[in-house]
Amino acid sequence: PKTNTRPSRFLVVSTVEQAMATGADRSLLFFKVVHASGALARVLAVFNSFGVNLENIHPYADPDGGEHACFFAECTGHASEAQLAQTLQELRACTTHLRCLGSFVSGAAPMS
């Protein structure tokens, strides 16, 4: 018998306001870029320029067709902190859609 070694992923949806920054946080992002040469490289350069580390990045097929590349990314930092807030603002210029899905204490809900 073959066993499933792929981990399950869960997203917690809450009506409670996002937790306060602790200094040891991660954030989960969803973004789309035009499906073109260098588009993802420009996004990665923004993370690099602000010193924000990407812990994980996962590509997904565009549900609207093939014009965009979609990604879920987990990065260091809390969305309310200046470093990540500035990164997100700069990312808006090189993405067609960007959404911070939430921030959480590092180690509380890792993607794998």
C-alpha positions, 0 to 999 in steps of 0.5 A: 500500500502506498502512503501519502507523504504530502502534508495537508495545508489548512487556512484559518478564516476568522472574523477576529482582527489580526494579532499584534506583531510580536517581532517573530512573525510571518505573513501569508501573501497571494499575488499575481503577475503577468505571465511574461519573462522577468515578472517573478524576478521583479517581485523577488527583487522587491523582497530582496531590496527590503530584506524580507525573506521568503520562507516558501513560494508556491505557484498555482494555475490562474483560474481566469486563464493563462495570462497571469502566474499566481503565487502563494508566498510565506514571508518573514515579518508582520503586515503592520510592521514598517518593513513589510508594509513598505515591501507590500506597497512596492510590490503593488507596482509589479503585481496585477493583484496582491493580497496579504492573507494574514500574519501569524507568530512564526512557527504557529502555522508554517506552509510546507 
